[in-house]
Amino acid sequence: FFRDYVYIPLGGNRVKVSRHILNMLIVWGLTGFWHGAAWNFILWGLYFGVLLVIEKYFLLKVFKKLPAFVSHIYTMFFVVLGWAIFDFTDFAGVMSFIGRLFTFENGFISQNGLYLAISYLPILLVGAVACLPVWKKLYYKISEKKFTWVLEGAVCAAVLLLCVASLVKQSYNPFLYFRF
């Protein structure tokens, strides 16, 4: 929607660099506004707009020379920081949260953080193992067998069961957009 009805009518990327940067910031500011009419959502959108500008005009050539995992770590680091902006409704709360991320007042990991890490360990392990490239190669090897659909169904059922078990043991956790 934003690409077709905002970005392209503004000229997209077929304009001068300064106008292209403005177009990206307008689109991402509107994306934040679309998530909610509060300053934290607009800042969240502009945050990602600024990150994309920095990446496109400064870091892209650097990332192409580095191993892929470096850009993955960079992306996940800034995405996680972005969710703090999305979640907190006041700027002081965001800054306090981000400040606590980089201090070791409670040791390397707090009691609550340790509890959450242990609670989500099965899902984290399954996710980490599922990301390995060996599964794609293995899938292509066995996909021509007659009963591959049984294995696919069993894997999907196991993942569904793991997700349901994780949801059942949690306390009340409202949907992300519940407050809108």
QUIUR-V282617 format. One record per residue. N is the residue number from 1. RES is the residue in three letters. SS is DSSP state (helix for helix, strand for strand, loop for the rest). OMEGA is omega in degrees with one decimal (* if undefined). BURIAL is 1 if it has 24 or more other C-alpha atoms within 12 Angstrom, else 0. Layout:
# QUIUR-V282617
n | res | ss | omega | burial
N | RES | SS | OMEGA | BURIAL
N | RES | SS | OMEGA | BURIAL
This chain:
# QUIUR-V282617
n | res | ss | omega | burial
1 | PHE | loop | -176.9 | 0
2 | PHE | helix | 178.6 | 0
3 | ARG | helix | -174.2 | 0
4 | ASP | helix | -171.5 | 0
5 | TYR | helix | 178.2 | 0
6 | VAL | helix | -172.6 | 0
7 | TYR | helix | -178.0 | 1
8 | ILE | loop | 176.0 | 0
9 | PRO | loop | 176.1 | 0
10 | LEU | loop | -179.7 | 0
11 | GLY | loop | 177.9 | 0
12 | GLY | loop | 179.4 | 1
13 | ASN | loop | 179.5 | 0
14 | ARG | loop | -179.3 | 0
15 | VAL | loop | 177.0 | 0
16 | LYS | loop | -177.0 | 0
17 | VAL | helix | -178.5 | 0
18 | SER | helix | 178.6 | 0
19 | ARG | helix | 178.0 | 0
20 | HIS | helix | 177.8 | 1
21 | ILE | helix | 178.3 | 1
22 | LEU | helix | 178.7 | 1
23 | ASN | helix | 179.7 | 1
24 | MET | helix | -179.9 | 1
25 | LEU | helix | 176.6 | 1
26 | ILE | helix | -178.8 | 1
27 | VAL | helix | -177.8 | 1
28 | TRP | helix | 172.9 | 1
29 | GLY | helix | 176.3 | 1
30 | LEU | helix | 176.5 | 1
31 | THR | helix | 176.0 | 1
32 | GLY | helix | 179.2 | 1
33 | PHE | helix | 178.1 | 0
34 | TRP | helix | 179.4 | 0
35 | HIS | helix | 177.9 | 1
36 | GLY | loop | -177.4 | 1
37 | ALA | loop | 176.8 | 0
38 | ALA | loop | -175.8 | 1
39 | TRP | helix | -178.0 | 1
40 | ASN | helix | 179.7 | 1
41 | PHE | helix | 177.7 | 1
42 | ILE | helix | 175.3 | 1
43 | LEU | helix | 178.4 | 1
44 | TRP | helix | 178.7 | 1
45 | GLY | helix | 179.5 | 1
46 | LEU | helix | 176.6 | 1
47 | TYR | helix | 179.7 | 1
48 | PHE | helix | 175.1 | 1
49 | GLY | helix | 178.6 | 1
50 | VAL | helix | 178.1 | 1
51 | LEU | helix | 179.2 | 1
52 | LEU | helix | 177.1 | 1
53 | VAL | helix | 179.6 | 1
54 | ILE | helix | -179.4 | 0
55 | GLU | helix | -175.9 | 0
56 | LYS | helix | -172.4 | 0
57 | TYR | helix | -177.8 | 0
58 | PHE | helix | -169.9 | 0
59 | LEU | helix | -173.6 | 0
60 | LEU | helix | 179.4 | 0
61 | LYS | helix | 178.3 | 0
62 | VAL | helix | -178.4 | 0
63 | PHE | helix | 178.9 | 0
64 | LYS | helix | -180.0 | 0
65 | LYS | helix | -176.9 | 0
66 | LEU | loop | 173.6 | 0
67 | PRO | loop | -174.6 | 0
68 | ALA | helix | -175.8 | 0
69 | PHE | helix | 179.1 | 0
70 | VAL | helix | 178.9 | 0
71 | SER | helix | 176.1 | 0
72 | HIS | helix | 178.9 | 0
73 | ILE | helix | 177.3 | 0
74 | TYR | helix | -178.4 | 0
75 | THR | helix | -177.6 | 0
76 | MET | helix | 178.6 | 0
77 | PHE | helix | -176.6 | 0
78 | PHE | helix | 174.6 | 0
79 | VAL | helix | 178.5 | 0
80 | VAL | helix | 175.9 | 0
81 | LEU | helix | 178.6 | 1
82 | GLY | helix | 178.7 | 1
83 | TRP | helix | 174.9 | 1
84 | ALA | helix | 177.5 | 1
85 | ILE | helix | -179.2 | 1
86 | PHE | helix | -171.6 | 1
87 | ASP | helix | -175.2 | 1
88 | PHE | loop | -178.7 | 0
89 | THR | loop | 178.3 | 0
90 | ASP | loop | -175.8 | 0
91 | PHE | helix | 179.3 | 0
92 | ALA | helix | 177.8 | 0
93 | GLY | helix | 177.9 | 0
94 | VAL | helix | -177.1 | 0
95 | MET | helix | 177.7 | 0
96 | SER | helix | 179.6 | 0
97 | PHE | helix | -179.0 | 0
98 | ILE | helix | 176.8 | 0
99 | GLY | helix | 179.0 | 0
100 | ARG | helix | 177.8 | 0
101 | LEU | helix | -172.5 | 0
102 | PHE | loop | 173.3 | 0
103 | THR | loop | -178.3 | 0
104 | PHE | loop | 179.6 | 0
105 | GLU | loop | -178.4 | 0
106 | ASN | loop | -174.8 | 0
107 | GLY | loop | -178.3 | 0
108 | PHE | loop | 178.9 | 0
109 | ILE | loop | -178.5 | 0
110 | SER | loop | 178.4 | 0
111 | GLN | helix | 179.5 | 0
112 | ASN | helix | 178.0 | 0
113 | GLY | helix | 177.7 | 0
114 | LEU | helix | 178.2 | 0
115 | TYR | helix | 179.6 | 0
116 | LEU | helix | 179.2 | 0
117 | ALA | helix | 178.8 | 0
118 | ILE | helix | -179.7 | 0
119 | SER | helix | -177.5 | 0
120 | TYR | loop | -177.3 | 0
121 | LEU | helix | 178.4 | 0
122 | PRO | helix | -179.9 | 0
123 | ILE | helix | 178.3 | 1
124 | LEU | helix | 179.1 | 0
125 | LEU | helix | 178.9 | 0
126 | VAL | helix | 178.4 | 0
127 | GLY | helix | 179.8 | 0
128 | ALA | helix | -179.8 | 0
129 | VAL | helix | -179.1 | 0
130 | ALA | helix | -179.5 | 0
131 | CYS | loop | -177.9 | 0
132 | LEU | loop | -178.0 | 0
133 | PRO | loop | -178.4 | 0
134 | VAL | helix | -177.8 | 0
135 | TRP | helix | 178.2 | 0
136 | LYS | helix | 178.2 | 0
137 | LYS | helix | 178.8 | 0
138 | LEU | helix | 179.8 | 0
139 | TYR | helix | 179.7 | 0
140 | TYR | helix | 178.1 | 0
141 | LYS | helix | -175.0 | 0
142 | ILE | helix | -176.2 | 0
143 | SER | loop | -179.4 | 0
144 | GLU | loop | 178.8 | 0
145 | LYS | loop | -176.0 | 0
146 | LYS | loop | -170.9 | 0
147 | PHE | loop | 178.5 | 0
148 | THR | helix | -178.6 | 0
149 | TRP | helix | 178.4 | 0
150 | VAL | helix | 178.8 | 0
151 | LEU | helix | 177.9 | 0
152 | GLU | helix | 178.6 | 0
153 | GLY | helix | -179.8 | 0
154 | ALA | helix | 178.8 | 0
155 | VAL | helix | 178.5 | 0
156 | CYS | helix | 178.6 | 0
157 | ALA | helix | 179.4 | 0
158 | ALA | helix | 178.9 | 0
159 | VAL | helix | 177.1 | 0
160 | LEU | helix | 179.0 | 0
161 | LEU | helix | 177.6 | 0
162 | LEU | helix | 178.9 | 0
163 | CYS | helix | 179.4 | 0
164 | VAL | helix | 178.3 | 0
165 | ALA | helix | 178.5 | 0
166 | SER | helix | 179.7 | 0
167 | LEU | helix | -176.9 | 0
168 | VAL | helix | -175.8 | 0
169 | LYS | helix | -178.5 | 0
170 | GLN | loop | 173.1 | 0
171 | SER | loop | -179.5 | 0
172 | TYR | loop | -179.9 | 0
173 | ASN | loop | -175.0 | 0
174 | PRO | loop | 177.0 | 0
175 | PHE | loop | -175.1 | 0
176 | LEU | loop | -176.7 | 0
177 | TYR | loop | -176.7 | 0
178 | PHE | loop | -174.5 | 0
179 | ARG | loop | -177.5 | 0
180 | PHE | loop | * | 0
